[in-house]
Amino acid sequence: MNKVYNNALCATLDIQDGATIMVGGFGLNGIPENCIAALVKHGVKGLTCISNNAGVDDFGLGLLLITKQIKKMISSYVGENAVFEKQLLNGELEVDLIPQGTLATSIQMGGMGIPAYFTPAGYGTEIAVGKEVREFNGKMYLMEKALQADFTLVKAWKGDKAGNLVFRKTTRNFSTSMAKAGTITIAEVEELLEPGMIDPDDVHVAGVYVHRIFQGSNYEKRIERRTVCMDKP
């Protein structure tokens, strides 16, 4: 099975209106820049996006918000995006805000095929409204459902043509779990290698979870905020 695609436009061509997609990254760290840009060009609409955050106004998932291609965001932190705020307040965007640990666990459960689990996070808050509550050992827990997606988009440092992925430092974040929770996982990599060139002990996501892979280009690798500390004279 040939998993290698020429570019992001080819790899994402069959993502249709109304699809649910998971998008790897944390803030702007390790996001699949090429895949997001391809979705903008395709003009696919009505997307449900599962991601830790919604990018910023002019980068990351913010690009899909500007063009109003996202119908619903399932995320944890969205404080850096004014476009997101405006669309939410105007009723143009559905939003499920989920505690970060719960979001991560729901994705992990989805990758393992476990449909639901219990967590104490959110009990007694608005997050608990409409959810099943049970007591275990004197403590109250909410039932949360696992998250899965039609497509998962991740960006890795290195990958081989069999789909094995290696992430660099904190770019691993949500991406390793998301890669296992998508019906079709698409990986863009900075360096595409031949099978066997990655030491098995270095693999973070096994190729069995990756269905398409391509070598990306022109990465900006932005960060949300740059803090500089200078010694006082």
C-alpha positions as CSV (number, residue, x, y, z in Angstrom):
1,M,0.0,0.0,0.0
2,N,1.5,3.3,-1.1
3,K,0.9,5.9,1.6
4,V,3.0,8.7,0.0
5,Y,1.3,11.7,-1.5
6,N,2.9,14.6,-3.4
7,N,1.6,17.4,-1.3
8,A,-1.1,18.6,1.2
9,L,-3.6,19.4,-1.6
10,C,-3.6,15.8,-2.9
11,A,-3.6,14.3,0.6
12,T,-6.7,16.2,1.8
13,L,-8.6,16.3,-1.5
14,D,-11.4,13.9,-0.2
15,I,-12.2,15.8,3.0
16,Q,-15.8,16.8,2.4
17,D,-18.2,19.4,3.8
18,G,-19.4,18.4,7.2
19,A,-16.4,16.3,8.1
20,T,-15.1,16.0,11.7
21,I,-11.3,16.5,11.8
22,M,-8.7,16.4,14.6
23,V,-5.9,18.8,14.2
24,G,-2.6,18.2,16.1
25,G,-0.6,20.9,17.8
26,F,-0.6,22.9,21.0
27,G,-1.1,26.6,20.6
28,L,0.9,27.1,17.4
29,N,3.4,24.5,18.3
30,G,3.5,21.5,15.9
31,I,0.4,22.4,13.9
32,P,0.0,20.9,10.4
33,E,0.5,24.1,8.5
34,N,0.4,22.7,5.0
35,C,-2.8,20.7,5.6
36,I,-4.6,23.7,7.1
37,A,-3.6,25.8,4.1
38,A,-4.9,23.1,1.8
39,L,-8.3,23.0,3.4
40,V,-8.5,26.8,2.9
41,K,-7.8,26.3,-0.8
42,H,-10.3,23.4,-1.1
43,G,-13.0,25.6,0.4
44,V,-14.5,22.7,2.4
45,K,-17.2,24.0,4.8
46,G,-19.2,22.9,7.8
47,L,-16.2,21.4,9.5
48,T,-16.2,20.2,13.1
49,C,-12.6,20.7,14.4
50,I,-11.2,18.9,17.5
51,S,-8.1,20.7,18.6
52,N,-6.6,22.0,21.8
53,N,-6.9,25.6,20.5
54,A,-8.3,27.6,17.6
55,G,-5.0,29.2,16.4
56,V,-4.7,32.9,16.2
57,D,-6.4,35.4,13.9
58,D,-4.2,35.0,10.9
59,F,-2.5,31.6,11.4
60,G,-3.3,28.0,12.2
61,L,-7.0,27.2,12.5
62,G,-7.7,30.9,12.6
63,L,-7.3,30.8,8.8
64,L,-10.3,28.4,8.6
65,L,-12.3,30.6,11.0
66,I,-11.7,33.7,8.8
67,T,-13.2,32.0,5.8
68,K,-16.0,30.6,8.0
69,Q,-15.3,27.0,7.1
70,I,-15.6,25.8,10.7
71,K,-19.0,25.1,12.0
72,K,-18.1,23.8,15.4
73,M,-14.9,23.8,17.6
74,I,-14.3,21.2,20.3
75,S,-11.3,22.6,22.2
76,S,-9.8,23.6,25.5
77,Y,-8.1,27.0,25.1
78,V,-9.2,29.7,22.6
79,G,-8.1,32.9,24.3
80,E,-5.8,34.1,21.5
81,N,-8.3,34.4,18.7
82,A,-10.4,37.5,18.3
83,V,-12.2,36.0,15.2
84,F,-13.2,33.0,17.3
85,E,-14.6,35.3,20.0
86,K,-16.6,37.4,17.5
87,Q,-18.1,34.4,15.7
88,L,-19.0,32.7,19.1
89,L,-20.8,35.9,20.4
90,N,-22.6,36.3,17.1
91,G,-23.9,32.8,17.1
92,E,-22.0,31.8,14.0
93,L,-19.8,29.2,15.7
94,E,-20.8,26.2,17.9
95,V,-18.3,25.6,20.7
96,D,-17.7,22.8,23.1
97,L,-15.1,23.9,25.7
98,I,-13.5,20.9,27.5
99,P,-11.0,20.8,30.3
100,Q,-7.6,20.1,28.8
101,G,-7.1,16.9,30.6
102,T,-10.5,15.7,29.7
103,L,-9.9,16.6,26.1
104,A,-6.6,14.7,26.0
105,T,-8.2,11.6,27.7
106,S,-11.2,11.6,25.4
107,I,-8.9,11.5,22.4
108,Q,-6.9,8.7,24.0
109,M,-10.0,6.7,24.7
110,G,-11.1,7.2,21.1
111,G,-7.9,5.9,19.8
112,M,-8.2,2.8,22.0
113,G,-11.8,2.1,21.0
114,I,-13.2,2.8,24.5
115,P,-16.5,4.7,24.0
116,A,-16.8,6.4,27.4
117,Y,-15.1,6.9,30.8
118,F,-15.6,8.6,34.2
119,T,-13.6,11.6,35.4
120,P,-14.0,13.9,38.4
121,A,-13.0,17.0,36.3
122,G,-16.0,19.3,35.8
123,Y,-18.3,17.9,38.5
124,G,-20.4,20.6,40.0
125,T,-19.8,23.0,37.1
126,E,-21.7,23.9,33.9
127,I,-19.6,21.2,32.2
128,A,-21.7,18.6,34.1
129,V,-25.0,19.7,32.7
130,G,-26.8,16.8,31.0
131,K,-24.1,14.3,31.7
132,E,-24.3,11.1,33.7
133,V,-22.9,11.3,37.2
134,R,-21.9,8.4,39.4
135,E,-20.2,7.9,42.7
136,F,-17.1,5.8,43.1
137,N,-15.5,5.4,46.6
138,G,-17.3,8.4,47.9
139,K,-16.3,10.8,45.1
140,M,-18.5,12.0,42.2
141,Y,-17.5,11.5,38.6
142,L,-18.9,12.6,35.2
143,M,-19.2,10.3,32.3
144,E,-17.4,11.7,29.3
145,K,-17.6,10.2,25.8
146,A,-14.5,9.4,23.7
147,L,-13.6,11.6,20.7
148,Q,-13.0,10.2,17.2
149,A,-12.7,11.9,13.8
150,D,-13.2,11.2,10.1
151,F,-9.7,12.7,9.5
152,T,-6.8,13.5,11.7
153,L,-4.2,16.0,10.5
154,V,-0.8,15.9,12.3
155,K,2.7,17.3,11.6
156,A,5.8,15.4,12.6
157,W,9.5,16.1,12.4
158,K,10.4,12.9,10.5
159,G,8.5,10.1,9.0
160,D,9.1,7.2,6.7
161,K,7.2,6.0,3.7
162,A,5.5,3.3,5.8
163,G,4.0,6.0,8.0
164,N,6.2,5.7,11.1
165,L,6.5,9.1,12.8
166,V,9.0,10.9,15.0
167,F,8.1,14.2,16.7
168,R,10.5,16.8,18.0
169,K,10.3,17.6,21.7
170,T,7.0,19.3,22.6
171,T,5.5,19.1,19.1
172,R,4.4,15.6,20.1
173,N,1.6,17.1,22.4
174,F,-1.8,15.9,21.3
175,S,-0.7,14.5,17.9
176,T,0.3,11.0,19.0
177,S,-3.1,10.3,20.5
178,M,-5.0,12.0,17.7
179,A,-3.1,9.9,15.1
180,K,-4.8,6.8,16.6
181,A,-8.3,8.3,16.8
182,G,-8.9,9.2,13.2
183,T,-10.5,7.0,10.6
184,I,-7.9,8.4,8.1
185,T,-4.8,10.0,9.5
186,I,-2.8,12.3,7.3
187,A,0.8,13.2,8.4
188,E,2.9,16.0,7.0
189,V,6.6,15.7,7.9
190,E,9.7,17.9,7.6
191,E,11.8,15.0,6.4
192,L,10.5,12.0,4.6
193,L,12.7,8.9,4.8
194,E,12.8,5.4,3.3
195,P,11.4,2.5,5.4
196,G,14.0,1.2,7.8
197,M,15.8,4.5,8.3
198,I,14.1,5.3,11.6
199,D,15.2,3.3,14.6
200,P,12.2,1.4,15.9
201,D,12.9,2.7,19.4
202,D,12.6,6.3,18.2
203,V,9.1,5.9,16.7
204,H,6.4,7.8,18.4
205,V,3.5,6.8,16.2
206,A,3.6,3.5,14.4
207,G,2.9,3.4,10.7
208,V,-0.2,1.2,11.1
209,Y,-2.0,4.3,12.4
210,V,-1.0,6.6,9.5
211,H,-2.8,6.3,6.2
212,R,-1.2,9.1,4.2
213,I,2.1,11.0,4.5
214,F,3.8,13.7,2.5
215,Q,6.8,16.0,2.9
216,G,5.7,19.5,3.9
217,S,7.4,22.8,3.0
218,N,7.7,26.5,4.0
219,Y,7.0,26.0,7.7
220,E,6.7,29.3,9.6
221,K,6.8,27.6,13.1
222,R,5.3,30.6,14.8
223,I,4.8,30.9,18.6
224,E,1.9,32.7,20.2
225,R,3.9,35.0,22.4
226,R,7.6,35.7,22.7
227,T,9.0,36.6,26.1
228,V,12.4,38.1,26.4
229,C,14.2,38.5,29.7
230,M,17.0,41.0,29.8
231,D,19.3,41.6,32.8
232,K,18.9,45.0,34.4
233,P,22.0,47.2,34.4
